[in-house]
Amino acid sequence: NFEAIASALGVQVADEGSYALYTVLFQMMLFFVVTHEYTHHVHGHVFSSDGDSMPLSEILTDGSAGSLEEQIHEAGADSYAAYHLMGNWVGGAKRPEATKLLKIDGVPTSTQDEIIFSCIVVALGGFMLHRPVSKLDDDIIYKFEHPPTAARLNSLMLTAVGWCRKNRPELEAWMTNDRFLRLLTSAAEVIWGLEDERNRRWAAQVEFLRSADGVTYLRKLQKGLYAYRAAL
């Protein structure tokens, strides 16, 4: 239930508080999606690779006719969006609004940072958990248009932690793997329920990504992402 998410975030949710928390999470999710798509325009990804003038559609495509190069572009847009999400909410103009809505403007700054970062994890996790969770093997994983859902979330968290390392080192240390998993589990229980088939598919994705083939794929994705950023 939603109260479990609120408890994991460390915020109070009476009826009015629930609406405020929904508002913050939705705004974060919307900011991520819009910035992701904006990045495709800025980086010139909006037209089909065969040279026609029709823009690509991330909504209508079935996502099963891609390549590692396309996945790198998607990971790049994700990374750009996540970096600016952290910068605007934890360290920028959206912070005062978030602290007011969550009624945490009177708590220490470090506690505000922790709660806002936790909200970002839940917002990004919730967005990813709504996307398809596909079965993976060493062949199909390179043919998606986006990185597999679990790999996308992993890449997003690397970007968020990288922002913390540069701007809030203590926040990087605070967001342990156990804390991240508790937040993600709380979101999954709300979105999927405890017995949903997607729970099993997610576990299978994570298991594959931890295998030798999965680790090789993740290394190729990150190496391509670093090279792509350097070429911008």
Secondary structure, DSSP 8 states (H G I E B T S, - for coil): -HHHHHHHHT---SHHHHHHHHHHHHHHHHHHHHHHHHHHHHTT-SB-TTS-S-B--TTTS-S-S--HHHHHHHHHHHHHHHHHHHHHHTSSTTHHHHHHHTT-TTS-HHHHHHHHHHHHHHHHHHHHHTS------TTGGGS-SS--HHHHHHHHHHHHHHHHHHH-HHHHHHS-HHHHHHHHHHHHHHHT-TT-HHHHHHHHHHHHHHSHHHHHHHHHHHHHHHHHHHH-
